[in-house]
Amino acid sequence: GVSQTEGVRAHLVAIVEAILTFFDAQPHLLDLIQRAEVRREAGKAFPWQTVRHQSLHLVEDILQPGNASGDLDIADTELAAWLLLGGLRAVVRFGQQPRPADLAQRIVDGFLHGVHKGHEGCPQTRPL
């Protein structure tokens, strides 16, 4: 059968692909969001804050069942979700264009398994 990890990976790849496609189709939107965020008045709600939190919770909701089943071992799913989304934001802003066809898969695999050159799914530990 399909492991929980494979299901998590497929869901995360779908989310990452959707985010990349959305912002690539509207390349100036991220700059506009950031400008609005910087200009907002202190204490006032930021219009995109709801979407940001929904995205965070969506990623957390995908990771948590993998943790519960033991297929994943993520110490802090909220932090992991922020790291994935923050890294994705950097890729959207500064990543190469045109994007490689397998970029979403590479982002998710790096997120789940690390970005080192080891055996697939079997991290190599090296001293810092």
ABEGO torsion letter per residue (X at the ends): XBBAAAAAAAAAAAAAAAAAAAAAABAAAAAAAAAAAAABBBGBBBAAAAAAAAAAAAAAAAAAAAAAAGABBBABAAAAAAAAAAAAAAAAAABBOBBBAAAAAAAAAAAAAEABBBBBGBBBBBBX
